[in-house]
Amino acid sequence: MSAQNARITVVYYSSTGNVHRLAEAVVDGAADAGAEVRLRRVPELAPAEVVEADPAWRAHLDATAHVPEPSLDDLRWANGYAFGTPTRFGNVAAQLRQFLDTTSGPWQAGELADKPATGFTGSYEEHGGQESTLLSLYNTFFHWGAVVVPTGYVDYEVVHRAGGNPYGVSQVEERAAVDADYAKAVLTAARYQGGRLAAFAGTLAAARP
Ligand SMILES: Cc1cc2nc3c(=O)[nH]c(=O)nc-3n(C[C@H](O)[C@H](O)[C@H](O)COP(=O)(O)O)c2cc1C
């Protein structure tokens, strides 16, 4: 498989930086494989008083103010997608969901179909709902007619060291905070996921008339 001609858009939401770091690693992995990559952060929707009540949330929002917001043209431009979200009550964060719910125009025009798509997440707890979050995210990809690209156990060592989630790279924040080797392994797996996505994107793009 070749990532030549791959154009990847990475769209994510992060309130305190964990998923942001994963998104940057996915970008790096796709770019290293040879893809052109756009990184996009969906807008914050939480009320100001909720954000202000958490200094880490406020600080991260300010620190990432330079990251462009996604547009539907970013989706039309790309031939592969990665979406990242923190696990929120076992589900996709509303901020990302809101963006996904604006895609009915390109979906109806078939502009999202036949392209590879993958997801990544982070939760606080090991059993806090990472898989249900990714499966929920993937429901949208099925409706688009996208080609879901999971991490699987294709590179078993990389996925295993990162916690072993074959649905998509998923960080356990509690563990990453105290285990530097684990935190590094998760970022390595996210870079792998970006490269794997880019290879699918380039290969499928080359096969398209
Ligand atoms: C409203 C809310 C709901 C959450 N729900 C869960 C959950 O269901 N399971 C879990 O393990 N962590 C949960 N968390 C914790 C986040 O998933 C976790 O802190 C994650 O690493 C945050 O990523 P971020 O720094 O990119 O925002 C929740 C956090 C918030 C604010």
PDBQT file of the ligand as one rigid body, heavy atoms in Angstrom, charges set to zero:
ROOT
HETATM    1  C1  LIG A 301     -18.326  15.440  30.988  1.00  0.00    +0.000 C 
HETATM    2  C2  LIG A 301     -17.211  14.443  31.051  1.00  0.00    +0.000 A 
HETATM    3  C3  LIG A 301     -17.509  13.102  30.911  1.00  0.00    +0.000 A 
HETATM    4  C4  LIG A 301     -16.506  12.141  30.993  1.00  0.00    +0.000 A 
HETATM    5  N1  LIG A 301     -16.825  10.826  30.870  1.00  0.00    +0.000 NA
HETATM    6  C5  LIG A 301     -15.873   9.888  31.029  1.00  0.00    +0.000 A 
HETATM    7  C6  LIG A 301     -16.188   8.499  30.929  1.00  0.00    +0.000 A 
HETATM    8  O1  LIG A 301     -17.307   8.101  30.619  1.00  0.00    +0.000 OA
HETATM    9  N2  LIG A 301     -15.191   7.594  31.170  1.00  0.00    +0.000 N 
HETATM   10  C7  LIG A 301     -13.911   7.978  31.509  1.00  0.00    +0.000 A 
HETATM   11  O2  LIG A 301     -13.063   7.135  31.745  1.00  0.00    +0.000 OA
HETATM   12  N3  LIG A 301     -13.573   9.293  31.527  1.00  0.00    +0.000 NA
HETATM   13  C8  LIG A 301     -14.516  10.251  31.304  1.00  0.00    +0.000 A 
HETATM   14  N4  LIG A 301     -14.182  11.576  31.330  1.00  0.00    +0.000 N 
HETATM   15  C9  LIG A 301     -12.761  11.936  31.420  1.00  0.00    +0.000 C 
HETATM   16  C10 LIG A 301     -12.142  12.252  30.049  1.00  0.00    +0.000 C 
HETATM   17  O3  LIG A 301     -12.532  11.318  29.070  1.00  0.00    +0.000 OA
HETATM   18  C11 LIG A 301     -10.615  12.206  30.170  1.00  0.00    +0.000 C 
HETATM   19  O4  LIG A 301     -10.218  13.117  31.164  1.00  0.00    +0.000 OA
HETATM   20  C12 LIG A 301      -9.906  12.512  28.860  1.00  0.00    +0.000 C 
HETATM   21  O5  LIG A 301      -8.542  12.146  28.985  1.00  0.00    +0.000 OA
HETATM   22  C13 LIG A 301     -10.014  13.992  28.509  1.00  0.00    +0.000 C 
HETATM   23  O6  LIG A 301      -9.392  14.216  27.264  1.00  0.00    +0.000 OA
HETATM   24  P1  LIG A 301      -8.995  15.706  26.836  1.00  0.00    +0.000 P 
HETATM   25  O7  LIG A 301      -7.866  16.142  27.775  1.00  0.00    +0.000 OA
HETATM   26  O8  LIG A 301      -8.510  15.588  25.438  1.00  0.00    +0.000 OA
HETATM   27  O9  LIG A 301     -10.196  16.552  26.970  1.00  0.00    +0.000 OA
HETATM   28  C14 LIG A 301     -15.161  12.545  31.230  1.00  0.00    +0.000 A 
HETATM   29  C15 LIG A 301     -14.867  13.907  31.320  1.00  0.00    +0.000 A 
HETATM   30  C16 LIG A 301     -15.874  14.845  31.240  1.00  0.00    +0.000 A 
HETATM   31  C17 LIG A 301     -15.549  16.304  31.380  1.00  0.00    +0.000 C 
ENDROOT
TORSDOF 0
